[in-house]
Amino acid sequence: LTIWDSTTKKLLVNFAIPLAIGGLFCAGLLYHHLHGLLAPTTLIFYGLALVNASKFTLVEIRYLGYGQLFLGLLNLYFIGKGLYFWAAGFGILHIAYGIIMWFKYERNN
């Protein structure tokens, strides 16, 4: 199968748009010295990118995105604890996702 096809292009565009907008938004937060909002913002925009791109990949990506969104929104109420939420979102959630995917798709192969 070809890796670079129209579905791959759609996946990348749908993932890149929310991620790029989130990066620009974070640059604005940095410019205005709103450092406490960076962690929740990155989690939220990454979650939006995953949910948006999930239309072109496995359905489990959508649930990973929902988890990132939940953590980002929760982090808005615990400003200053961003490192813990990053560890949970970019660490624990991804490890759990990887374990689930391994058991679901690779374990019996």
C-alpha positions in Angstrom: 0.0 0.0 0.0 1.1 3.5 -0.6 1.7 5.6 2.5 1.5 9.0 0.9 -2.1 9.2 -0.6 -5.1 11.5 -0.3 -6.1 10.1 3.1 -2.6 10.8 4.5 -2.8 14.4 3.2 -6.2 14.9 4.7 -5.0 13.4 8.0 -2.0 15.8 8.1 -4.0 18.9 7.2 -6.7 18.1 9.8 -4.1 17.5 12.4 -1.8 20.4 11.5 -4.5 23.2 11.4 -5.5 23.0 15.1 -1.9 22.3 16.2 -0.6 25.3 14.2 -3.3 27.7 15.5 -2.6 26.4 19.0 1.1 27.1 18.6 0.3 30.7 17.5 -2.0 31.1 20.4 0.7 29.9 22.8 3.1 32.4 21.2 0.5 35.1 22.1 0.3 33.8 25.6 4.1 34.0 25.9 4.2 37.5 24.5 1.7 38.6 27.2 3.6 36.7 30.0 0.6 34.4 30.7 2.8 31.4 31.3 0.3 29.6 33.6 -2.0 29.1 30.6 0.5 27.4 28.4 0.1 23.9 29.7 -3.7 23.8 29.5 -3.6 25.5 26.1 -1.2 22.9 24.7 -3.3 20.0 26.0 -6.5 21.5 24.6 -5.2 22.3 21.1 -3.4 18.9 20.9 -6.7 17.2 22.0 -8.6 19.2 19.3 -6.0 18.1 16.7 -6.3 14.5 17.7 -10.1 14.6 17.6 -10.1 16.4 14.3 -7.6 14.0 12.7 -9.3 10.9 14.1 -11.7 10.9 11.2 -8.9 9.6 9.0 -7.3 7.0 11.4 -8.3 4.6 14.2 -11.2 5.5 16.4 -9.0 5.2 19.5 -7.2 8.4 18.6 -10.5 10.2 19.2 -10.6 8.9 22.8 -7.0 10.0 23.4 -8.0 13.4 22.1 -10.9 13.5 24.5 -8.6 12.7 27.4 -6.2 15.5 26.4 -9.2 17.9 26.2 -10.4 16.9 29.6 -7.0 17.3 31.2 -6.5 20.7 29.5 -9.8 22.0 30.8 -9.2 20.6 34.2 -5.8 22.2 34.3 -7.5 25.6 33.8 -8.7 25.3 37.4 -5.2 24.4 38.7 -3.0 27.0 37.2 0.6 26.4 38.2 0.3 22.6 38.1 0.8 22.4 34.4 3.8 20.0 34.6 1.7 17.5 36.4 -1.0 17.7 33.8 1.5 17.5 31.0 2.9 14.4 32.6 -0.6 12.9 32.8 -1.5 13.9 29.3 1.6 13.5 27.2 3.0 10.7 29.4 0.4 8.5 31.2 -2.3 8.9 28.6 0.0 8.0 25.7 1.4 5.0 27.6 -2.1 3.8 28.4 -3.1 4.3 24.7 0.0 2.4 23.6 -0.8 -0.5 25.9 -4.5 -0.6 24.8 -3.5 -0.5 21.1 -0.9 -3.3 21.7 -3.5 -5.6 23.4 -6.1 -4.8 20.7 -4.1 -5.0 17.5 -0.6 -6.6 18.1 -0.8 -9.0 20.9 -2.1 -12.0 18.9 0.0 -11.4 15.8 
